[in-house]
């Protein structure tokens, strides 16, 4: 009788899962069918990079990360094939994460809730809208979400093949976007500290080596292509020149701008000429661009250390500019994808919470509750989700200090990390409570049965 009940439960679970997957696939594919292929300035750069020789320095260490141009090479420069494969990769990654989120949950209700929440986030407008854009966002999200699913897979059971999948996805995420590799380098440092303090097992050093290696590869490619120059120029003129103290410090470090040039450049991006025409202010001062090339990076790093309070607080003070804003790629002045997805808009409003104050309070509450539960000896996969939330700050910090333009777009993966961590952390904490309560109830029932048996024998 019990075996029959188990078979029936599994059958219901199978059909529920099949319906959930079907609904998710429809929600991702339906808006895709009526949309345009979105293109922008980045698309032009990626197209040009994809025409370069595969093993050339200009390709592997050029002005753009080589991951997306490599992808365009693999699809033989067929843009329709590129966007279809982006959609498939993104869809598969979210399904994998939903599957693993359910697998590592203990109670049936939480398994269902975890899968539903993950797929709801994956079907939200901020996720599906990038599938039609010829840019790195869709693949960056796919590899990032896939990496999280692979880490949960590894958490479930540590094996060599699973570790290899983690390494492959970490490498893929890094070559698609520089900030992903830098963030994995930060994760490697955090894991190394955890092993040093004996809070993590020694085998975690394998992850440290993998993440440090892919971060080093991404850094070498970015340095070779001097991909930091443009973002640094924007950070200086759009942010640092807005501060009299930081402006004075940069002038002490040799920044060759006159007061009139500072006034003209403050709050704007700048270009050495108006050819080709740009929306930036023309600043025809070759000494400034030479200074950025030779001394700008070291001066900027020193600025971060010189004003530590500003450096640490700025990303939090501008959460609305990063995780609180959706890039509207469907608009004609953006990528012009003409996306129409009312259900995904609803899911975006409900699950992709954007109110910065609510997000901060939710994160702080989750972290405090997790610490209390952990101190009381309750262990569980909630630790992974809470770690995701805690690591959102360094992720956003890296994005913020790394550039001043399109912060919301560059923060996309950090936004995903935050929402997934908050939702799954809340569910998995509840799962830990339910599991412990169930175990306590079983223990009490077992003790009562033993006492009754002893009474009968007496």
ZILINSUL-V563800 format. One record per backbone hydrogen bond with DSSP energy under -1.0 kcal/mol. NH is the residue of the N-H (numbers start at 0). CO is the residue of the C=O. If there is no record, write none. Layout:
# ZILINSUL-V563800
nh=NH co=CO
nh=NH co=CO
This chain:
# ZILINSUL-V563800
nh=4 co=0
nh=5 co=1
nh=6 co=2
nh=7 co=3
nh=8 co=4
nh=9 co=5
nh=10 co=6
nh=11 co=7
nh=12 co=8
nh=13 co=9
nh=14 co=10
nh=15 co=11
nh=16 co=12
nh=17 co=13
nh=18 co=14
nh=19 co=15
nh=20 co=16
nh=21 co=17
nh=22 co=18
nh=23 co=19
nh=24 co=20
nh=25 co=21
nh=26 co=22
nh=27 co=23
nh=28 co=24
nh=29 co=25
nh=32 co=28
nh=34 co=31
nh=35 co=336
nh=37 co=131
nh=38 co=334
nh=43 co=39
nh=44 co=40
nh=45 co=41
nh=46 co=42
nh=47 co=43
nh=48 co=44
nh=49 co=45
nh=50 co=47
nh=51 co=48
nh=55 co=52
nh=59 co=55
nh=60 co=56
nh=66 co=174
nh=69 co=65
nh=70 co=66
nh=71 co=67
nh=72 co=68
nh=73 co=69
nh=74 co=70
nh=75 co=72
nh=76 co=71
nh=77 co=74
nh=81 co=77
nh=82 co=78
nh=83 co=79
nh=84 co=80
nh=85 co=81
nh=86 co=82
nh=87 co=83
nh=88 co=84
nh=89 co=85
nh=90 co=86
nh=91 co=87
nh=92 co=88
nh=93 co=89
nh=94 co=90
nh=95 co=91
nh=96 co=92
nh=97 co=93
nh=98 co=94
nh=99 co=95
nh=100 co=96
nh=101 co=97
nh=102 co=98
nh=103 co=99
nh=110 co=106
nh=111 co=107
nh=112 co=108
nh=113 co=109
nh=114 co=110
nh=115 co=111
nh=116 co=112
nh=117 co=113
nh=118 co=114
nh=119 co=115
nh=120 co=116
nh=121 co=117
nh=122 co=118
nh=123 co=120
nh=124 co=343
nh=126 co=123
nh=127 co=123
nh=128 co=124
nh=130 co=127
nh=132 co=129
nh=133 co=37
nh=134 co=132
nh=139 co=135
nh=140 co=136
nh=141 co=137
nh=142 co=138
nh=143 co=139
nh=144 co=140
nh=145 co=141
nh=146 co=142
nh=147 co=143
nh=148 co=144
nh=149 co=145
nh=150 co=146
nh=151 co=147
nh=152 co=148
nh=153 co=149
nh=154 co=150
nh=155 co=151
nh=156 co=152
nh=162 co=158
nh=163 co=159
nh=164 co=160
nh=165 co=161
nh=166 co=162
nh=167 co=163
nh=168 co=164
nh=169 co=165
nh=170 co=166
nh=171 co=167
nh=172 co=168
nh=173 co=169
nh=174 co=170
nh=175 co=171
nh=176 co=172
nh=180 co=176
nh=181 co=177
nh=182 co=178
nh=183 co=179
nh=184 co=180
nh=185 co=181
nh=186 co=182
nh=187 co=183
nh=188 co=184
nh=189 co=185
nh=190 co=186
nh=191 co=187
nh=192 co=188
nh=193 co=189
nh=194 co=190
nh=195 co=191
nh=196 co=192
nh=197 co=194
nh=198 co=193
nh=199 co=193
nh=203 co=200
nh=204 co=201
nh=205 co=202
nh=207 co=203
nh=208 co=204
nh=209 co=205
nh=210 co=206
nh=211 co=207
nh=212 co=208
nh=213 co=209
nh=214 co=210
nh=215 co=211
nh=216 co=212
nh=217 co=213
nh=218 co=214
nh=219 co=215
nh=220 co=216
nh=221 co=217
nh=222 co=218
nh=223 co=219
nh=224 co=220
nh=226 co=221
nh=228 co=225
nh=231 co=227
nh=232 co=228
nh=233 co=229
nh=234 co=230
nh=235 co=231
nh=236 co=232
nh=237 co=233
nh=238 co=234
nh=239 co=234
nh=240 co=235
nh=241 co=238
nh=242 co=239
nh=246 co=242
nh=247 co=243
nh=248 co=244
nh=249 co=245
nh=250 co=246
nh=251 co=247
nh=252 co=248
nh=253 co=250
nh=254 co=249
nh=256 co=254
nh=261 co=257
nh=262 co=258
nh=263 co=259
nh=264 co=260
nh=265 co=261
nh=266 co=236
nh=267 co=264
nh=270 co=280
nh=280 co=268
nh=282 co=270
nh=284 co=282
nh=287 co=284
nh=288 co=284
nh=289 co=285
nh=290 co=286
nh=291 co=287
nh=292 co=288
nh=293 co=289
nh=294 co=290
nh=295 co=290
nh=298 co=294
nh=299 co=295
nh=300 co=296
nh=301 co=297
nh=302 co=298
nh=303 co=299
nh=304 co=300
nh=305 co=301
nh=306 co=302
nh=310 co=306
nh=311 co=307
nh=312 co=308
nh=313 co=309
nh=316 co=312
nh=317 co=313
nh=318 co=315
nh=323 co=318
nh=328 co=326
nh=330 co=327
nh=333 co=330
nh=335 co=330
nh=336 co=328
nh=344 co=340
nh=345 co=341
nh=346 co=342
nh=347 co=343
nh=348 co=344
nh=349 co=345
nh=350 co=346
nh=352 co=350
nh=358 co=354
nh=359 co=355
nh=360 co=356
nh=361 co=357
nh=362 co=358
nh=363 co=359
nh=364 co=360
nh=365 co=361
nh=366 co=362
nh=367 co=363
nh=368 co=364
nh=369 co=365
nh=370 co=366
nh=371 co=367
nh=372 co=368
nh=373 co=369
nh=374 co=370
nh=375 co=371
nh=376 co=373
nh=377 co=372
nh=382 co=379
nh=383 co=380
nh=384 co=380
nh=385 co=381
nh=386 co=382
nh=387 co=383
nh=388 co=384
nh=389 co=385
nh=390 co=386
nh=391 co=388
nh=394 co=390
nh=395 co=391
nh=396 co=392
nh=397 co=393
nh=398 co=394
nh=399 co=395
nh=400 co=396
nh=401 co=397
nh=409 co=405
nh=410 co=406
nh=411 co=408
nh=414 co=410
nh=415 co=411
nh=416 co=412
nh=417 co=413
nh=418 co=414
nh=419 co=415
nh=420 co=416
nh=421 co=417
nh=422 co=418
nh=423 co=419
nh=424 co=420
nh=425 co=421
nh=426 co=422
nh=427 co=423
nh=428 co=424
nh=429 co=425
nh=430 co=426
nh=431 co=427
nh=432 co=428
nh=433 co=429
nh=434 co=430
nh=435 co=431
nh=436 co=432
nh=437 co=433
nh=438 co=434
nh=439 co=435
nh=440 co=436
nh=441 co=437
nh=442 co=438
nh=443 co=439
nh=444 co=440
nh=445 co=441
nh=446 co=442
nh=447 co=443
nh=448 co=444
nh=449 co=445
nh=450 co=446
nh=451 co=447
nh=452 co=448
nh=453 co=449
nh=454 co=450
nh=455 co=451
nh=456 co=452
nh=457 co=453
